């Protein structure tokens, strides 16, 4: 009942509707049949006609049965009610178009593959658009005038001509189409009733399931709403906490910035003070250096002046006569120099310490302080101005040298 396999092993395009009342068109439209009875895997009954059938002739009846045997499947074809003169042609058609190719096609996988490829190459396999263009269902045509059907005598003659077979033919009962149609209609009604009941039950079950589903969804929504509210509260608290932390961080940052500014200001002030101190020290050093330089100049000038005075005084007084220096020493000097003076002995002087004075109490001391009159300090002597001090000559001081 597969269109592709049918087209592959027959070598011609075929369309098959695999249901009761479905149409079968095979051998590129030469065969036209309608399914009457179908049992999956065991029996096919159909009305059957070809283009060779005369106009107005009734459809013939075909009954195909399948039975499993050792090593394969037994196929029996019973073709009845064939118009007169077409029995041999139908038999030849069945053998050449179906039975021999089917035996070869299903027995050898390579043959099946080759036939399938050949049919595909020739374009015999049905494509996606074939179902739309397939012919509609056709009812068997039953005309009022009945044409002559093959008589049993002719069939017997044909049987005599054929070689006798040892197989026993299975007799099949003729099919009454009206009864079959009524049975099929009743079966369809029962199926429709069962379908309606099943649909009703399914609808009730579906409604019940939908109600349960709605309840579950409502419960889920309520739980989701609760979770959403809790999440919103948590998010709000988190935002509040983050805002407080940010505010605190901003305040700390501001305080740190203020501290940094204060520290920077203090550093700048310290640097300014250091610079001022360094400037003051430099100025003091400059002043001291200038003062020292001036004093040195004055001293040098005074020395030069003194030297000039000495030189002038030396020029005025007469030069004394020098005594002649003799190398020989006198005897007295030699004796004095030979005798060494004995070192003087030092006397040890012991001094007695004075006895410590008795000190009075703190009250007596305070009273004595009150009674004692404070001594007046002497008035400081008036000094001359800086110019007079600079001009005053320095006093000569004689150094005393002590020889032992």
Secondary structure, 3 states (H helix, E strand, C coil): CCHHHHHHHHCCCCEECCCCCCEEEECCCCEEEEEEEEECCCEEEEEEEECCCCCCCCCEEEEEEEEEECCEEEEEEEEECCECCCHHHHHHHHHHHHHHHHHHHHHCHHHHHHHHHHHHHHCCCCCCCHHHHCCCCCCCCCCCCCCCECCHHHHHHHHHHCCCCCCCCCCCCCCCHHHHHHHHHHHHHHHHHHHHHHHHHHHHHHHHHHHHHHHHHHHHHHHHHHHHHHHHHHHHHHHHHHHHHHHHHHHHHHHHHHHHHHHHHHHHHHHHHHHHHHHHHHHHHHHHHHHHHHHHHHHHHHHHHHHHHHHHHHHHCCCCCCCCCCCCCCHHHHHHHHCCCCCCCCCCCCCCCCCCCCCCCHHHHHHHHHHCCCCCCCCCCCCCCHHHHHHCCCCCCCCCCCCC
